[in-house]
């Protein structure tokens, strides 16, 4: 009996095709050739010997979170897969395989995402009274949203100032195709680099920039934080999105920042 393959929307299929090209390099013991080329083009130290991370989570999720590129953790540097199907399952159920199946797994970044995402009400997080709520919610933060990486190749450190818009453009097109593949309630770009990309794209039809203070445990923040509402056209779609420029700020009161971003996005 022949099983028909899953037919993904073209925008998702593009992500999978590009991921397969890179994964096939690693499966036969080669460095990821496109990571090698990007390293040579930019002078940045992209990992060419680890598997790429194009996405984690559910392709059809109502919530999309976009990041610049993955950090080269010890785990990411050494993980291997026997075939593309295993790679695909590992990334579609990244939270399950790590937070639910590996009791030793830890990630402060995943917990940070829980605090940011909870105010949006788009993911069915359990209450803090639920046994093992921290691990359950971290798994859901990964698996119940779609997280896209603009650049799928990991680096130990990253400076977006080293990128030219022309270098990022084809990667930006890939992730926009993926975003437009399904209806979304929230599309959030994390980082000011996406301001530059959106501004250079000539796609934006409306934007509103916000600067604000946030409540902290000691009162009100001294520093201002930023968020922008951005509406743009991609193909036949009008996409409502937000740019969370302050997401990566050290010491940010993340729950309060998420609540403010949600309120501004909804306006």
C-alpha positions as CSV (number, residue, x, y, z in Angstrom):
1,X,0.0,0.0,0.0
2,X,1.4,3.4,-1.0
3,X,0.9,6.2,1.5
4,X,0.4,9.6,-0.2
5,X,2.9,12.2,1.1
6,X,1.7,15.2,3.0
7,X,0.9,18.1,0.6
8,X,2.1,21.3,2.3
9,X,1.2,24.8,1.1
10,X,3.9,26.1,-1.2
11,X,5.3,28.4,1.5
12,X,5.9,25.5,3.9
13,X,7.2,23.3,1.2
14,X,9.8,25.9,0.3
15,X,11.1,25.7,3.9
16,X,11.2,21.9,3.8
17,X,12.9,21.8,0.5
18,X,15.7,24.2,1.7
19,X,16.0,22.3,4.9
20,X,16.3,19.0,3.1
21,X,19.1,20.3,0.9
22,X,21.1,21.3,4.0
23,X,20.2,18.1,6.0
24,X,21.3,15.9,3.0
25,X,24.7,17.5,3.3
26,X,25.1,16.5,6.9
27,X,23.6,13.0,6.3
28,X,26.5,12.2,4.0
29,X,29.1,13.8,6.2
30,X,29.6,17.0,4.3
31,X,29.6,20.5,5.9
32,X,26.4,22.4,5.1
33,X,27.5,24.0,1.8
34,X,25.1,27.0,2.0
35,X,26.4,27.7,5.6
36,X,29.9,27.7,4.2
37,X,29.0,30.1,1.5
38,X,27.2,32.4,3.9
39,X,30.2,32.4,6.3
40,X,32.5,33.3,3.4
41,X,30.1,36.1,2.3
42,X,29.7,37.7,5.7
43,X,32.8,36.7,7.6
44,X,30.7,35.4,10.4
45,X,31.3,32.0,12.1
46,X,28.3,30.0,11.1
47,X,28.3,26.4,12.2
48,X,28.8,24.3,9.0
49,X,28.9,21.0,10.8
50,X,25.7,21.1,12.8
51,X,22.2,20.5,11.5
52,X,20.3,23.7,10.5
53,X,17.3,25.0,12.5
54,X,14.8,26.5,10.1
55,X,11.8,26.2,12.4
56,X,10.3,24.6,15.5
57,X,6.7,23.9,16.2
58,X,3.4,23.7,14.3
59,X,3.4,25.0,10.7
60,X,-0.3,26.0,10.9
61,X,-0.1,27.7,14.3
62,X,-2.0,30.9,14.7
63,X,1.1,32.4,16.4
64,X,4.3,33.0,14.6
65,X,7.5,34.1,16.3
66,X,10.5,35.1,14.2
67,X,14.1,35.1,15.4
68,X,17.3,36.1,13.7
69,X,19.2,32.8,14.0
70,X,19.8,30.0,16.5
71,X,22.6,30.1,19.1
72,X,25.1,27.3,18.9
73,X,24.4,25.5,22.1
74,X,26.4,22.4,23.1
75,X,23.2,20.4,22.3
76,X,22.7,21.8,18.9
77,X,26.3,21.3,18.0
78,X,26.2,17.6,18.7
79,X,22.7,16.4,17.8
80,X,22.5,14.0,14.9
81,X,19.6,12.5,12.9
82,X,19.5,9.3,10.8
83,X,17.3,10.7,8.1
84,X,15.2,13.8,7.1
85,X,12.0,12.4,8.5
86,X,13.5,12.1,12.0
87,X,14.9,15.7,11.6
88,X,11.4,16.9,10.6
89,X,9.7,15.3,13.6
90,X,12.4,16.5,16.0
91,X,11.7,20.1,15.0
92,X,7.9,19.9,14.7
93,X,7.9,18.4,18.3
94,X,11.0,20.1,19.7
95,X,9.4,20.8,23.0
96,X,8.1,17.3,23.4
97,X,11.4,15.7,22.6
98,X,13.3,18.0,25.0
99,X,11.2,19.2,27.8
100,X,8.9,16.1,28.1
101,X,11.4,13.3,27.2
102,X,14.6,14.6,28.7
103,X,14.3,15.4,32.4
104,X,17.8,17.0,32.4
105,X,17.0,19.4,29.6
106,X,17.1,23.1,30.6
107,X,16.8,26.4,28.6
108,X,16.4,29.8,30.2
109,X,15.5,31.1,26.7
110,X,12.5,28.8,26.5
111,X,11.3,30.0,29.9
112,X,11.7,33.6,28.8
113,X,9.5,32.8,25.8
114,X,6.8,31.4,28.1
115,X,6.7,34.7,30.0
116,X,6.5,36.7,26.8
117,X,3.8,34.5,25.1
118,X,1.5,34.0,28.1
119,X,-0.3,37.4,27.9
120,X,-1.3,36.8,24.3
121,X,-3.6,34.0,25.3
122,X,-2.9,32.1,22.1
123,X,-1.3,29.0,23.7
124,X,-3.0,26.8,26.2
125,X,-0.5,27.1,29.0
126,X,-1.3,25.3,32.3
127,X,-1.6,27.2,35.6
128,X,1.3,27.5,38.0
129,X,-0.5,25.0,40.3
130,X,-0.2,22.3,37.7
131,X,2.4,19.6,38.6
132,X,5.5,20.2,36.6
133,X,4.0,23.4,35.0
134,X,7.4,24.9,34.1
135,X,8.4,22.0,31.9
136,X,4.9,21.5,30.4
137,X,4.6,25.2,29.5
138,X,8.1,25.3,28.1
139,X,7.2,22.4,25.8
140,X,4.0,24.1,24.7
141,X,5.8,27.4,24.1
142,X,7.9,25.5,21.5
143,X,5.3,23.1,20.0
144,X,2.1,25.2,19.9
145,X,3.5,28.1,18.0
146,X,5.6,28.3,14.8
147,X,9.0,29.7,15.4
148,X,11.0,30.6,12.3
149,X,14.7,31.4,12.1
150,X,15.6,34.0,9.5
151,X,19.1,32.4,9.2
152,X,18.9,28.7,10.0
153,X,22.6,28.3,10.8
154,X,23.8,28.7,14.3
155,X,26.5,31.0,15.6
156,X,28.2,31.2,19.0
157,X,27.6,35.0,19.0
158,X,25.8,37.3,16.5
159,X,25.9,40.8,15.3
160,X,23.2,41.8,12.8
161,X,25.3,44.8,11.8
162,X,27.5,42.4,9.8
163,X,24.7,41.6,7.4
164,X,23.8,43.4,4.2
165,X,20.1,43.6,3.4
166,X,20.9,41.9,0.1
167,X,22.3,38.9,1.9
168,X,19.3,38.6,4.1
169,X,16.7,39.2,1.4
170,X,16.3,35.5,0.1
171,X,16.0,34.3,3.7
172,X,13.4,37.0,4.4
173,X,11.4,35.9,1.4
174,X,11.4,32.3,2.6
175,X,10.0,33.1,6.0
176,X,7.4,35.5,4.6
177,X,6.2,32.6,2.3
178,X,5.9,30.4,5.4
179,X,4.0,33.0,7.4
180,X,1.5,33.6,4.5
181,X,0.9,29.8,4.1
182,X,-1.8,29.8,6.8
183,X,-4.1,32.3,8.6
184,X,-2.3,33.8,11.6
185,X,-3.5,35.7,14.6
186,X,-0.1,37.0,15.7
187,X,3.1,37.5,13.7
188,X,5.9,38.8,15.9
189,X,9.4,39.7,14.6
190,X,11.9,39.7,17.5
191,X,14.7,42.2,17.1
192,X,15.4,45.5,15.5
193,X,17.1,43.9,12.5
194,X,13.6,43.2,11.1
195,X,12.9,46.9,11.1
196,X,15.7,47.3,8.6
197,X,14.5,44.4,6.5
198,X,10.9,45.6,6.4
199,X,11.9,49.1,5.6
200,X,14.1,48.0,2.8
201,X,11.5,45.7,1.4
202,X,9.1,48.3,0.1
203,X,6.3,46.1,1.4
204,X,5.1,48.2,4.3
205,X,1.8,49.9,3.9
206,X,1.3,51.2,7.5
207,X,3.3,51.2,10.7
208,X,3.0,52.7,14.2
209,X,6.0,52.9,16.5
210,X,5.7,52.8,20.3
211,X,8.1,53.7,23.1
212,X,7.1,53.0,26.7
213,X,8.1,52.3,30.3
214,X,7.2,49.0,32.0
215,X,6.3,48.1,35.6
216,X,9.1,46.3,37.5
217,X,9.5,44.7,40.9
218,X,11.1,48.0,42.0
219,X,8.5,50.4,40.5
220,X,8.7,51.7,36.9
221,X,11.5,51.0,34.5
222,X,14.0,53.8,33.9
223,X,14.8,52.6,30.3
224,X,12.3,52.8,27.5
225,X,11.2,49.7,25.5
226,X,10.0,49.5,21.9
227,X,7.3,47.8,19.9
228,X,5.9,48.5,16.4
229,X,2.7,47.6,14.6
230,X,3.6,46.9,11.0
231,X,1.1,46.1,8.2
232,X,2.6,44.9,4.9
233,X,1.7,43.2,1.7
234,X,3.2,39.8,0.7
235,X,1.8,38.4,-2.6
236,X,-2.0,38.6,-2.3
237,X,-2.0,38.8,1.5
238,X,-2.1,41.7,3.8
239,X,-0.2,40.7,6.9
240,X,-0.5,42.3,10.3
241,X,2.6,42.0,12.4
242,X,4.6,43.4,15.3
243,X,8.3,44.1,15.7
244,X,9.4,43.5,19.2
245,X,12.7,45.4,19.1
246,X,13.3,45.1,22.8
247,X,12.8,41.3,23.0
248,X,16.5,40.5,23.4
249,X,17.3,43.2,26.0
250,X,19.1,41.9,29.1
251,X,17.1,42.3,32.3
252,X,13.8,43.1,30.6
253,X,10.6,42.4,32.6
254,X,9.5,40.0,30.0
255,X,6.0,39.3,31.3
256,X,5.2,43.0,31.4
257,X,6.8,43.5,28.0
258,X,4.6,40.6,26.5
259,X,1.5,42.1,28.0
260,X,2.3,45.5,26.5
261,X,3.1,44.0,23.1
262,X,-0.2,42.1,23.2
263,X,-2.2,45.3,24.0
264,X,-0.5,47.3,21.3
265,X,-0.8,44.5,18.7
266,X,-4.6,44.3,19.4
267,X,-5.0,48.0,19.0
